[in-house]
Amino acid sequence: MVPLSILDLSPVVTGSTGAAALRNTLDLARFAEGLGFTRYWVAEHHNLPSIASAAPDLMMGQIAAITKNIRVGSGGVMLPNHAPLMVAERFKLLEGLYPGRIDLGLGRAPGTDPATSYALRRRQGISEDDDFLERFQELMLIESRAFPEGHPFHKIRAMPADVPLPPIYLLGSSDYSAQLSAQIGAAFAFAHHFANFDAVEAMGLYRDNFRPSPAHATPYAILTVHIVCADSDEEAERLASTVDLNFVRRAKGEYLPLASPEEAAAYDYSPIDRARMAQNRARLFVGSRQSVTARLEPLIEATRADEVMVTTMIHSHDARKHSYELLAQAFGLRKN
């Protein structure tokens, strides 16, 4: 099997707090390293009551400090929200402290609603246009010190200057992101867990159009999937009811902490709700270890994924840890 990694959004659940969610992230990171996972990424989302992860660089420093070998990264830094120089300096700082263990995952979306996005960007001279590519180019020019003589940024050095930027991964959920990653010769992480675009087509476009770069001589593609695994199919279905209700609520503009399976069982679902749940279930992997791998292996083969990254957004922290433990067994990971 291919390498296995984790994307953690630090889920906030009913009956608990955001602070507890952050502590759970640290606990899960230590647990994942012990199980033999390759990397542990944390997300950037804002103004979402179900997600406590708003500052991935800060969380990465905390995670790297309590682990020894697992790679730690951002899944991702939403570049529209940040000055490229700030991103360069924060990630060079992390790389300087934890050399060879840091990943810089970059996303094109703001990771929030329009009003919150405006609040994040209002001091940056925001534009209605998609300026991701310009920001990315600025980041690369700062790192390579390639701004021409006479440019205002020519003498800027991202500190610490003797530390390189960590490896860059572009995150995406569309054909545009796949082709952009290929054109600039970056590694690519495809968000199958929420994408409407076909994963096989996206990752095929990435490989077929890949141009070698100094960072990557060959393409490297990560498939990110949402999995709920348990000892039985029945138990996994019970746990996944949290995911179902969260998807239904978000479709209605209701952003709440993740509900328990008991809350989900008591919810009065309409026919439209159930249709939405069924639609989302097409990209969700739920079941026992055997059931999940039976569905997942053909997708890994079809996409030619170099690595699988798993997110699990359920109510119980212990059940989430057990889900990852079962997946580690299924993928044959070696415990550290």
N, C-alpha and C positions, 0 to 999 in steps of 0.2 A: 504493500500500500504506500501511497505518497505521504510526505510529512503532514502532520496535523498541528493546527494552531488555534488560538482563541481570539475572538473579538468580544470584548466586554463593554457593555454600555452602562454598567453600574445601575441595574434596575432598582427603582424605588417601588416598594410594594405596600399595599394597605396594611395598616397596623404597625408600620415601621417608619423609619426616617431616612432622609437623604444621607445623613452622617453614617447611619448603619450600612447603607448601600455602598458607600466608599470603603468602609472597613471590610465589607464582604469582598470587594474587589481585591484588596490586599491579601485576604485569606485565600481567595481562589487563585491568585497568581502564585503564591507559595505552593499550593496544592498542585497546580498545573505543572510547575517545574518538577515536582517530585514524580509526577506521572510520565514525564518525558516529552511534553509538548514542545514544539520548535520555537514558537514566538507567542507573545501575549500583547495584543493591541487594545488600546482604549480609544473611545470615540469623543467627538466634540458635538454636543447638542445643547441648545439653549431654550429656556422657557418651556420645558417639557416636564411636567410633574412626575412622569414615570422614569426619567433618566437623570441621574445625578452627575454624569460625566460632562462637564463644560470646559475643562482645561486639561487637555490630554498631556501637555508637556509637564505640568505639575504632577499629575498622577504617575507619569512615566518615571520621574525621579524617585517618587516614593516606592514604586514597584521594583525598580532596579536596585534600590538600596537594600531591599529585604530578600532579594534573590541573588543567585550567583552565575548561572549559565544561560538561562532562557533569554532569547532576544525580546526586547521591549520596544513597542512602537505606537504610532498614532494611526488610528483607523477611522478618520484621519484628522489632520489639521485642515480646517476649512479655509483655504487660502484667501477667498474674498473678504474674510473678516480681519485679516492681519497684514501689517506691513511686511514685505518680504525680508527686510533687514532684521526685523524682530524674530521672524521664524528662523533665519540663518543663525542668529546669535544664540537663541535658546537651544537649538538642536546641536550646535557645535559645543555648547556648554555640556549638554547631556553626553555627547560623544566623548568629550574630554574626561568626564567623570567615570564613564562606563564604556571604555573603548571596545569596539567590535560587537556591541550588544544592542545598539540603537537603530531603529528604522524610522524613516520619515515618510509617512503616508500622507498624501495630499488629496483633498477633495475639492470639487468645483462648486458645490452647493454651499449655502450659508449655514445649513443645519438647523434652521428655525423658520419661524413665520416672518412675513415681510416687515412688520413693525419692529420686531426684535432685531432683525437684520439691519434695519435702518439705524437703530440705536447703537449697534455694534460698529457701524461703518460711518456714522454721520460726520466724524472729524477727519475722514480720509479723502474728502472730495469725491464722494461716490458718484457712479454713473449708472444709468439704466442698462448699459451694455454689459455683456459678459466679458469681464476683463481678466479672467483666469490666466489665459495664455500670456498676457502682458506681465502679470504678476510673477508667473513662473519664469519667464525669461529674465526678469529683473533679479529674481533669486539666483538664477544660474550665473548671471553676469557679476553679481556681487561675489559669489563663491569663486569664480575664475578670475576676478579682477580684470574683466575684459571691457569695461566701459572705456570709450576712447578718450584720448587726451582732450581736455577742455570740457568734458561732461561733468556736471555738478557732482556725480557720484564716483568720479574716477579715483579719488583718493580714499574712498571709504573701504575699510577693512572690517569684516564681521569678526568679532572676537569670541573666543581665543583664535587668533589668526593662524596658529600652527596646528590647529585641529581641523580635519576635513568634515564636510557635511556627511552625515550617515547616508546609507543607501536610500534612494528615493523610489517610492511606489506611487503610481497614480491610481486613485480609486474611481470607479465608475459603474454605471448601471445602464449604459446605452452604447450604440454603435459609435457615437462621436468620441466617447471616452476611450473606447477600444482603439480606434484609429489614431487618436492623438497620442496615446501611450506608445503605439507602434512607431509613429513618425519621429518621436523624440528619443526613441530607444530606451524607454523606461520599463521597469517591471510594472505589472498591471494586476490589480485586485478587482474582480468583478463581483458586485453586490447582488448575487442571486436571491438573497434573503428578502429583498424588497423590489427587485427590478421587474418591470413588465416586459423588458426586452429579453429575447431568447439567449440563454447563456452559451449555448453551443455556437450560435452565429457570432456573438460578440467575441468570444475567445478565439474563434476561427479567424475573424477579421484581424484581430491583434497579431496572431502568428503569421498570417499571410502577408501582412503589410509591414512587419517589423524591420526597422533599420538599425543595424548595430551602432552602438555608441560607446564612448570611453567607459561608461559605467556598466553596460551590458552588451556582451558580444552576441548573446543569443536571447530569445524571449524567455520571460519567466512570468507565469500566470498563476494567480491564486484564485480559487473558487470559494467564495464566502457563502455559507449556507446556514439556515436556521434549523436546528435539530433539537427535538425533545426525545430523549432516550430513557427507558426505565427497564425494570426487570421483566415486565410483561407488556404486551400491546395495550391491555386494558388500563394499566397504571399510567402508561405514557399518554393515552387519550385523556385520562382524567387531568393530568398535569397540563396538557396542551390546551385545555379549555380556557386557561388564562390568556393564552395567545389569541384564541378565537375572539374572546370578549374585547380584548385590547384593540384588535383590528376593527371590530364593529364600531366601537366607540370613536376611534380616530376617524373613521369614515364619516361620522356624524359631527366631527369637530369637537368631540369630548376628550380632553386630555387629562387622564386621571392616573394615579398610581396603579400598578398592576394588581388586578383582583385575584383573590384566592379561587381555587377550583369550586369551593362551596358557593361563593358569590356568583361565579359563572354559571353554575348549575341552576341557580335560582333566577337568572335573568330571563326576562320575557322577550325572546327573539322573534322578530317579524320575519316573514318570508324573504324580504330583501336582505335582512341581516344574515340569514342562513345562506343565501346565494353569495354574499360577500365572503362569508367564512369558507365556503367551498372553493371560491376563487383563490383565496389566500392559501388554502391547504395544498393546492397544486405545487407550491414552491416551499412547503414546509415538510420536514421529514420527522415523522412521529412513529414510535414503536419500540419494540425490544431491540437489542443489539443486532439480532439476525434480520429483523424486518427493516431496520434503518439501512444497514449495509446492502441489503438486496436491492433497495431503491437507489442508493447513493452510488454504488459502484458503476452502473451504466452511465450515469451522468459524468462521473470522473473520467471514464474512458472516452466518452463522446466529446468532452471539452478539452481533453488532453491536459488537464490541470496538473501543474507541477506541485501544487500544495492545496490542501483543503483547510479553510479557516471556519470555525464554528462559533455561532452565537446562540445562546439559549436564554430566552426571556420568560422565565416562569416565576411563580410566587415563592416557592421554598428554596432557600439558599442550599440546604442540605441535598435536596432533590437535584438542584442544578449541578452540584459537585458530583453527585452520583452519576448523572447523565454523562458528564465528561469522563468519569472513571470508566464507564462502560465503553465509550468511544475509544479511549486509550487502549483498552483490551482488544477491541475490534480491529484497530489499526496496527496492533502488535507493537505498541510503543514500549520502550525499555525504561523502567523506573530508575530514577536517579537516587 
